[in-house]
Amino acid sequence: MSVGGTYDCVTKTPMGEQKSTFTVVPSDDGTTFTGQNAGTLGSMDVKDGKIDGNTLTWKMDMTVPMPMTLEGKATVEGDQLTGTVNAGAFGAMPMTGQRTG
């Protein structure tokens, strides 16, 4: 099953739970992906998105509330996404999601 799709996600951050829509668009060969994570603090494009089986890894450049590169890693099981977003000095923040499309 493809990991591609749109996920309604919640990331537990130091600023509380942040809801977002995470879009995963796999490449033709299924080894990389593009997409974005859009929430109340704005939208971040996926950089260096990689797919290894049902595991996703990616980076995003955050600008609000402060400039920082976030590193994400998640596993897709069926329509459930479970992983973490590493925010440097703030550590790893749990991220969960449900595929909606």
C-alpha contacts under 8 A as a table, 3 or more apart, distances in Angstrom:
res1	aa1	res2	aa2	distance
1	M	78	G	7.67
2	S	54	N	7.89
3	V	24	V	7.30
3	V	26	P	7.62
3	V	54	N	6.33
3	V	76	V	6.29
4	G	23	T	7.64
4	G	24	V	4.88
4	G	25	V	5.36
4	G	26	P	5.78
5	G	23	T	5.91
5	G	24	V	5.28
5	G	25	V	6.65
5	G	99	R	6.53
5	G	100	T	7.39
5	G	101	G	5.40
6	T	21	T	6.72
6	T	22	F	5.74
6	T	23	T	4.48
6	T	24	V	6.32
6	T	99	R	5.59
6	T	100	T	5.65
6	T	101	G	5.17
7	Y	21	T	5.66
7	Y	22	F	5.11
7	Y	23	T	6.35
7	Y	81	L	7.65
7	Y	97	G	5.53
7	Y	98	Q	5.13
7	Y	99	R	4.13
7	Y	100	T	5.59
7	Y	101	G	7.31
8	D	19	K	7.40
8	D	20	S	6.10
8	D	21	T	4.85
8	D	22	F	6.53
8	D	97	G	5.23
8	D	98	Q	5.34
8	D	99	R	6.40
8	D	100	T	6.72
9	C	19	K	5.66
9	C	20	S	5.19
9	C	21	T	5.92
9	C	22	F	6.67
9	C	95	M	6.77
9	C	96	T	5.45
9	C	97	G	3.95
9	C	98	Q	6.56
10	V	17	E	6.23
10	V	18	Q	5.52
10	V	19	K	4.52
10	V	20	S	6.32
10	V	95	M	5.68
10	V	96	T	5.53
10	V	97	G	6.34
11	T	17	E	5.62
11	T	18	Q	5.20
11	T	19	K	6.53
11	T	20	S	7.96
11	T	85	V	7.85
11	T	93	M	6.50
11	T	94	P	5.69
11	T	95	M	4.29
11	T	96	T	6.61
12	K	15	M	7.97
12	K	16	G	5.89
12	K	17	E	4.48
12	K	18	Q	6.37
12	K	93	M	5.66
12	K	94	P	5.60
12	K	95	M	6.60
13	T	16	G	5.11
13	T	17	E	5.83
13	T	18	Q	6.81
13	T	93	M	5.85
13	T	94	P	7.91
14	P	90	F	7.69
15	M	18	Q	7.81
18	Q	39	G	7.31
18	Q	40	T	7.63
19	K	39	G	6.00
19	K	40	T	7.36
20	S	37	N	6.27
20	S	38	A	5.25
20	S	39	G	4.17
20	S	40	T	7.28
21	T	36	Q	7.94
21	T	37	N	5.56
21	T	38	A	5.19
21	T	39	G	6.43
22	F	35	G	7.35
22	F	36	Q	5.80
22	F	37	N	4.31
22	F	38	A	6.49
23	T	35	G	4.94
23	T	36	Q	5.34
23	T	37	N	6.38
24	V	33	F	6.32
24	V	34	T	6.11
24	V	35	G	4.95
24	V	36	Q	7.27
25	V	33	F	5.23
25	V	34	T	5.19
25	V	35	G	5.64
26	P	29	D	7.86
26	P	30	G	5.47
26	P	31	T	7.29
26	P	32	T	5.90
26	P	33	F	4.16
26	P	34	T	6.55
26	P	51	I	7.96
27	S	30	G	5.08
27	S	31	T	6.63
27	S	32	T	5.49
27	S	33	F	5.40
27	S	34	T	7.60
29	D	32	T	7.63
30	G	33	F	7.48
30	G	51	I	6.75
31	T	50	K	5.85
31	T	51	I	4.77
31	T	52	D	6.56
32	T	48	D	7.65
32	T	49	G	5.38
32	T	50	K	4.16
32	T	51	I	5.26
33	F	48	D	7.82
33	F	49	G	4.86
33	F	50	K	5.93
33	F	51	I	6.95
34	T	45	D	7.72
34	T	46	V	5.65
34	T	47	K	7.05
34	T	48	D	7.98
34	T	49	G	6.02
35	G	45	D	6.04
35	G	46	V	5.27
36	Q	43	S	6.70
36	Q	44	M	5.47
36	Q	45	D	4.28
36	Q	46	V	5.17
37	N	43	S	5.63
37	N	44	M	5.30
37	N	45	D	6.53
37	N	46	V	7.38
38	A	41	L	7.83
38	A	42	G	5.80
38	A	43	S	4.05
38	A	44	M	6.32
39	G	42	G	5.36
39	G	43	S	6.16
41	L	64	V	6.44
41	L	65	P	7.88
42	G	64	V	7.73
44	M	60	M	5.95
44	M	61	D	6.39
44	M	62	M	6.48
45	D	60	M	6.01
45	D	61	D	7.40
46	V	49	G	6.24
46	V	58	W	6.29
46	V	59	K	5.88
46	V	60	M	5.24
47	K	58	W	5.95
47	K	59	K	4.99
47	K	60	M	5.80
48	D	57	T	7.81
48	D	58	W	5.40
48	D	59	K	6.12
49	G	56	L	7.09
49	G	57	T	5.72
49	G	58	W	4.26
49	G	59	K	6.93
50	K	56	L	5.75
50	K	57	T	5.27
50	K	58	W	6.33
51	I	54	N	6.89
51	I	55	T	5.78
51	I	56	L	4.85
51	I	57	T	6.73
52	D	55	T	5.15
52	D	56	L	6.55
54	N	75	T	5.66
54	N	76	V	5.37
54	N	77	E	7.23
55	T	73	K	7.21
55	T	74	A	5.73
55	T	75	T	4.44
55	T	76	V	6.45
56	L	72	G	7.83
56	L	73	K	5.55
56	L	74	A	5.21
56	L	75	T	6.20
56	L	76	V	7.89
57	T	71	E	7.50
57	T	72	G	5.53
57	T	73	K	4.41
57	T	74	A	6.62
58	W	71	E	5.88
58	W	72	G	5.16
58	W	73	K	6.60
59	K	69	T	6.69
59	K	70	L	5.49
59	K	71	E	4.47
59	K	72	G	5.98
60	M	69	T	5.68
60	M	70	L	5.14
60	M	71	E	6.59
60	M	72	G	8.00
61	D	67	P	7.22
61	D	68	M	5.94
61	D	69	T	4.51
61	D	70	L	6.21
62	M	65	P	7.92
62	M	66	M	6.99
62	M	67	P	5.42
62	M	68	M	5.20
62	M	69	T	5.96
62	M	70	L	6.86
63	T	66	M	5.14
63	T	67	P	4.16
63	T	68	M	6.53
64	V	67	P	6.46
68	M	87	A	7.35
68	M	88	G	7.82
69	T	87	A	7.10
69	T	88	G	7.80
70	L	85	V	6.37
70	L	86	N	5.65
70	L	87	A	5.11
70	L	88	G	7.28
71	E	85	V	5.52
71	E	86	N	5.03
71	E	87	A	6.88
72	G	83	G	7.42
72	G	84	T	5.76
72	G	85	V	4.26
72	G	86	N	6.15
73	K	83	G	5.50
73	K	84	T	5.60
73	K	85	V	6.55
74	A	81	L	6.36
74	A	82	T	5.27
74	A	83	G	3.83
74	A	84	T	6.35
74	A	95	M	7.95
75	T	81	L	5.68
75	T	82	T	5.44
75	T	83	G	6.17
76	V	79	D	6.79
76	V	80	Q	5.62
76	V	81	L	4.54
76	V	82	T	6.61
77	E	80	Q	5.28
77	E	81	L	6.54
79	D	98	Q	5.71
79	D	99	R	4.85
79	D	100	T	7.96
80	Q	96	T	7.47
80	Q	97	G	5.81
80	Q	98	Q	4.89
80	Q	99	R	6.33
81	L	95	M	7.89
81	L	96	T	5.46
81	L	97	G	4.73
81	L	98	Q	6.18
81	L	99	R	7.52
82	T	94	P	7.83
82	T	95	M	5.96
82	T	96	T	4.58
82	T	97	G	6.51
83	G	94	P	6.01
83	G	95	M	5.15
83	G	96	T	6.35
84	T	92	A	5.85
84	T	93	M	5.28
84	T	94	P	4.48
84	T	95	M	5.08
85	V	92	A	5.47
85	V	93	M	5.14
85	V	94	P	6.53
85	V	95	M	6.67
86	N	90	F	7.57
86	N	91	G	5.50
86	N	92	A	4.11
86	N	93	M	6.12
87	A	90	F	5.23
87	A	91	G	5.34
87	A	92	A	6.14
87	A	93	M	7.39
88	G	91	G	5.55
88	G	92	A	7.84
